[in-house]
């Protein structure tokens, strides 16, 4: 099985990844996603089983699933898009062990049309936060939450109040729109992820 940028463009890799959804570290999150799908009647990608699953110490929270999650079926740094590629490469460069992380979205379902995703609105975030709370309860060794991008960061106060024992950090979103805007932006995000690695090391 591959673990490289954009490897989930390969159908065989997608099928291999799906075989891992019922492993012990992934199964509670798989059942959680399937429950939310049934409740909401919306498309919601699975949590990537190559991440740490319920044993993750660090939860990355992004905005909402992108269009490529519909092709792979996963919230994954291996998806076939540039944001996922940037996220994969920067995490690796920062030295963050993948097996200590898990990735989710403040809005867990796809928002937009078949042609274009839209930005998350306040109502989307408020509704999605309730499911984030449910997800956090499944993470048995959580030490740190990293809110990725401005939309996810809107729930920082609520999370800090509810989870006093979990450290909350912010970082920029790894989208090409941010990374390519200024030459120094990639370094800014990398330094933020290096801080994540330091916190994980200290709290392990």
Secondary structure, 3 states (H helix, E strand, C coil): CCCCCCHHHCHHHHHHHHCCCCCHHHHHHHHHHHHHHHHHCCCCCEECCCCCHHHCCEEEEEEECCCHHHHHCEECCCCCCHHHHHHHHHHHHHCCCHHHEEEEEEECCCCECCCCECCCCHHHHHHHHHHHHHHHHHCCCCCEEEEECHHHHCCHHHHHHHCCCCEEEEECCCCHHHHCCCCCHHHHHHHHHHHHHHHHHHHC
